[in-house]
Amino acid sequence: MEVIGLLAPVAFVFALAALAQVGSLKKEVERLKQEIEELKT
């Protein structure tokens, strides 16, 4: 059980990094959608 306690902070940092990546991916997808719409017209 001690190992889980030691790994928790590391897992938390990785989770925060993953959330940041998801956020930037969402922004990129929105930007690409906008570009595609502009190209259609």
C-alpha positions in Angstrom: 0.0 0.0 0.0 2.9 2.3 0.6 3.8 2.1 -3.1 0.4 3.4 -4.1 0.9 6.4 -1.8 4.2 7.2 -3.4 2.9 6.9 -6.9 -0.2 9.1 -6.3 1.6 12.4 -6.8 3.3 11.2 -10.0 -0.1 10.0 -11.3 -1.6 13.4 -10.5 1.1 15.2 -12.5 0.6 12.9 -15.4 -3.2 13.5 -15.2 -2.7 17.2 -15.3 -0.4 17.0 -18.3 -2.9 14.8 -20.1 -5.7 17.3 -19.4 -3.5 20.1 -20.8 -2.8 18.0 -23.9 -6.6 17.4 -24.4 -7.2 21.1 -24.1 -4.7 21.9 -26.8 -6.0 19.2 -29.0 -9.5 20.6 -28.8 -8.2 24.0 -29.8 -6.4 22.5 -32.7 -9.4 20.6 -33.9 -11.6 23.7 -33.7 -9.0 25.7 -35.7 -8.9 23.0 -38.4 -12.7 22.9 -38.6 -12.7 26.6 -39.1 -10.1 26.3 -41.9 -12.1 23.5 -43.6 -15.2 25.7 -43.5 -13.3 28.6 -45.0 -12.0 26.4 -47.8 -15.6 25.1 -48.6 -16.9 28.6 -49.3 
